[in-house]
Amino acid sequence: MKKISFYLLLVLAALLTACANSEKTVGDASAQKTAQSGKDVQKIIVGTGTQFPNICFLDDKGNLTGYDVELVRAIDEKLPEYEFEFKTMEFSNLLLSLETRKIDFIAHQMEVNSEREEKFLFNKEPYNVFPLKVTVNEKNNAIQSIEDLKGKNVSVSPTSNSAVFIEKYNKEHNLGANIVYSSGSVDVNNQLATGRIDAIITTPFAVRYYNESNEAQQKVVGDALLNSKVYFLLNKDEVKLQERLDEAIVELKNEGVVSELSKKWLGDDYTVDF
């Protein structure tokens, strides 16, 4: 009887030891996973919009997608030390949100201009070119170039490069166009379709997307007004983030990812003319 009790004690001790070791192993694994996945990860708030066709918009299921959005997601996969989270807003609010640090960088086809360079930091590696053209209703044959905008109503988004360009061109060339500031792509496209405005300044890929999903068709006319390179926009002290974004973009370019995203969302490879 004593021998049986002795063996039972040995078995019980072995079981307790095994349980203790098992708990320790699970605890160590859990701690290791936490350290790998969360301890050193910095959340980055990415400012973007919802009304730029094929760039940053809501699909028919209400999901945020588009060229800039999917590129940022691909970059996020390359940078384990960061976790990107989108914050959407009107385009006109993006610069103020960046300045007040409500967001960490902007992904919205940001072109370089002197006003932005003075206050903010662009990353160094462009991710596509941004051809701006005069765009009119397909039935409008009176406007064939920018010179035909004299006395016409031209709509642009406030603070956009389209706005900066037409404001400067209007002044320097005495164009005489009436600049109308829009509240979003839906508003401006409706105004163009109904004739309340005569022209907009936008990209061929935005026109292509609009024409695929709307009855009132648009067309681009004349030569490209600008053929700018596009970057992300950050605060001036975010040099480390800038460098990591550039590294990821270069990798994605070399892997063909940026080119494929451009073809999918923009209808052509706008990443080659650098």
C-alpha positions in Angstrom: 0.0 0.0 0.0 2.9 2.3 0.9 4.6 1.4 -2.4 1.4 2.3 -4.4 1.1 5.6 -2.5 4.7 6.4 -3.3 4.2 5.8 -7.0 1.0 7.9 -7.0 3.0 10.8 -5.4 5.7 10.4 -8.1 3.1 10.5 -10.9 1.3 13.5 -9.3 4.6 15.4 -8.9 5.5 14.7 -12.6 2.1 16.0 -13.7 2.5 19.2 -11.7 5.9 19.8 -13.1 4.6 19.2 -16.6 1.8 21.6 -16.1 4.1 24.2 -14.7 6.5 23.9 -17.6 3.6 24.0 -20.0 2.3 27.2 -18.5 5.7 28.7 -18.6 6.1 27.8 -22.3 2.7 29.2 -23.2 3.5 32.4 -21.2 6.9 32.8 -22.9 5.4 32.3 -26.4 2.6 34.8 -25.6 5.1 37.3 -24.4 7.3 36.8 -27.4 4.4 37.2 -29.8 3.4 40.4 -28.0 6.9 41.7 -28.3 7.1 40.9 -32.0 3.7 42.3 -32.9 3.0 45.3 -30.7 5.8 46.5 -28.5 7.8 48.5 -31.0 5.1 49.2 -33.5 4.3 52.9 -34.1 0.8 53.8 -35.4 0.9 56.2 -38.3 -2.3 58.1 -39.3 -2.5 58.5 -43.1 -4.7 61.3 -44.3 -6.6 60.8 -47.6 -10.0 61.5 -49.2 -13.0 59.6 -50.5 -13.9 61.6 -53.6 -11.0 61.2 -56.0 -12.0 58.5 -58.5 -9.6 55.6 -58.7 -7.2 57.3 -56.3 -9.0 57.3 -52.9 -12.7 56.6 -52.9 -15.4 54.4 -51.5 -16.4 51.4 -53.6 -20.0 50.2 -54.0 -19.6 48.3 -50.7 -18.4 51.4 -48.9 -14.8 50.2 -48.6 -12.0 52.7 -49.0 -9.8 51.8 -52.0 -8.0 53.2 -55.0 -4.5 53.6 -56.2 -3.1 55.7 -53.4 -4.9 53.6 -50.8 -3.7 50.3 -52.0 -0.1 51.6 -52.5 -0.1 52.7 -48.8 -1.3 49.3 -47.8 1.5 47.6 -49.8 4.0 50.0 -48.1 2.6 49.1 -44.7 3.4 45.4 -45.4 7.0 46.4 -46.0 7.5 48.4 -42.8 6.9 46.1 -39.7 7.8 48.9 -37.3 4.7 50.9 -38.4 1.0 50.3 -38.5 -0.8 52.5 -40.9 -4.4 53.7 -40.3 -6.4 55.8 -42.7 -8.2 59.0 -41.7 -10.5 60.3 -44.4 -11.6 64.0 -44.9 -12.2 66.6 -47.5 -9.1 67.4 -49.6 -9.2 71.0 -48.4 -8.7 69.9 -44.8 -5.7 67.7 -45.4 -3.0 70.3 -45.1 -4.4 71.8 -41.9 -4.7 68.3 -40.4 -1.1 67.6 -41.2 0.1 70.9 -39.8 -1.8 70.4 -36.6 -0.5 66.8 -36.4 -3.9 65.1 -36.6 -2.4 63.0 -39.3 1.2 61.9 -40.0 1.3 62.0 -43.8 -1.0 62.7 -46.7 -1.7 60.2 -49.5 -3.7 62.1 -52.1 -1.6 62.6 -55.3 0.3 65.4 -53.8 2.4 67.4 -56.3 5.2 69.8 -55.3 4.6 73.5 -55.2 6.5 76.3 -53.3 3.8 76.8 -50.7 3.9 73.1 -49.7 7.7 72.9 -49.8 7.9 75.9 -47.4 5.9 74.3 -44.7 6.1 70.5 -45.2 8.4 67.6 -46.3 7.9 65.5 -49.4 9.3 62.1 -49.6 12.0 61.8 -52.3 10.8 58.9 -54.4 7.8 59.7 -56.7 5.2 57.0 -57.2 3.6 58.3 -60.4 3.2 61.3 -62.7 0.1 63.4 -62.6 -0.9 64.9 -66.0 -3.3 67.7 -65.7 -5.5 68.6 -68.6 -8.5 70.9 -69.4 -11.6 68.7 -69.3 -15.0 69.5 -70.8 -18.3 67.9 -71.5 -18.0 65.7 -74.6 -20.5 67.8 -76.5 -18.5 71.0 -75.9 -16.4 71.7 -79.0 -15.8 75.4 -78.3 -13.0 74.7 -75.8 -10.0 73.0 -77.3 -7.2 74.4 -75.1 -6.5 76.5 -72.1 -6.6 79.6 -74.2 -10.3 79.0 -74.9 -11.1 79.4 -71.2 -11.4 83.2 -71.4 -14.7 84.3 -69.8 -15.5 80.6 -69.0 -16.2 79.1 -65.6 -13.4 76.7 -64.6 -13.8 74.6 -61.4 -10.9 73.4 -59.3 -10.5 72.1 -55.7 -9.2 74.7 -53.2 -5.4 74.3 -52.3 -5.0 71.7 -55.2 -2.2 72.1 -57.8 -5.0 72.6 -60.3 -6.0 75.6 -58.4 -2.5 76.9 -57.9 -1.8 76.5 -61.6 -4.9 78.2 -63.0 -4.7 81.1 -60.5 -1.1 81.7 -61.6 -1.8 81.3 -65.3 -4.9 83.5 -65.1 -2.8 86.3 -63.6 0.4 86.0 -65.6 -1.4 85.5 -69.0 -4.4 87.7 -68.4 -6.5 84.7 -69.3 -9.8 86.0 -67.9 -11.2 82.7 -66.7 -13.7 82.7 -63.9 -12.3 80.3 -61.2 -15.0 78.4 -59.3 -13.9 76.4 -56.2 -15.6 73.1 -55.8 -16.6 71.1 -52.7 -15.8 67.7 -54.2 -15.7 65.6 -57.3 -19.4 64.7 -57.2 -20.3 68.4 -57.1 -18.0 69.5 -59.8 -18.9 66.6 -62.2 -22.6 67.4 -61.8 -22.0 71.1 -62.5 -20.0 70.2 -65.7 -22.7 67.8 -66.8 -25.5 70.5 -66.4 -23.4 73.3 -67.9 -23.1 75.4 -64.7 -19.4 75.3 -65.3 -17.6 75.1 -68.6 -14.4 73.2 -67.7 -12.4 71.5 -65.0 -8.7 70.7 -64.7 -8.1 67.1 -63.9 -6.3 63.9 -65.1 -7.1 61.5 -67.9 -7.5 58.7 -65.4 -10.1 60.6 -63.4 -12.0 61.2 -66.7 -11.7 57.6 -67.7 -13.2 56.4 -64.4 -16.0 59.0 -64.6 -16.9 58.0 -68.1 -17.1 54.3 -67.2 -19.8 54.9 -64.6 -21.8 58.0 -65.8 -24.1 58.8 -68.7 -22.8 62.4 -69.2 -19.4 61.9 -70.7 -16.3 64.1 -70.4 -13.2 64.5 -72.6 -9.8 66.0 -72.1 -8.6 68.6 -74.6 -5.3 70.3 -75.5 -1.8 69.6 -74.2 -1.0 68.6 -70.7 -0.9 71.8 -68.5 1.3 70.1 -66.0 3.0 66.7 -65.9 4.0 66.7 -62.2 5.5 63.9 -60.1 3.5 62.7 -57.1 4.7 62.2 -53.6 3.6 61.7 -50.0 3.6 64.8 -47.8 4.8 64.8 -44.2 5.8 67.3 -41.5 9.4 68.5 -41.7 10.6 66.6 -38.7 9.5 63.2 -40.0 12.7 62.4 -41.7 12.9 58.8 -40.5 9.4 58.1 -41.8 10.3 59.8 -45.1 13.3 57.6 -45.5 11.4 54.4 -44.7 8.6 55.3 -47.1 11.2 55.9 -49.9 12.8 52.5 -49.2 9.5 50.7 -49.4 8.5 52.5 -52.6 11.8 51.6 -54.3 11.3 47.9 -53.3 7.7 47.9 -54.6 8.8 49.5 -57.9 11.5 46.9 -58.3 9.0 44.2 -57.7 6.6 45.6 -60.3 3.9 46.3 -57.7 3.6 50.0 -58.3 3.4 49.6 -62.0 0.6 46.9 -61.7 -1.3 49.1 -59.3 -1.1 52.0 -61.7 -2.3 49.9 -64.6 -5.2 48.5 -62.5 -6.5 51.8 -61.1 -5.3 54.4 -63.6 -5.6 52.5 -66.8 -2.0 52.8 -67.8 1.5 52.8 -66.3 2.0 56.3 -65.0 5.1 55.3 -63.0 7.6 55.2 -65.9 8.0 58.8 -66.9 10.5 59.9 -64.2 
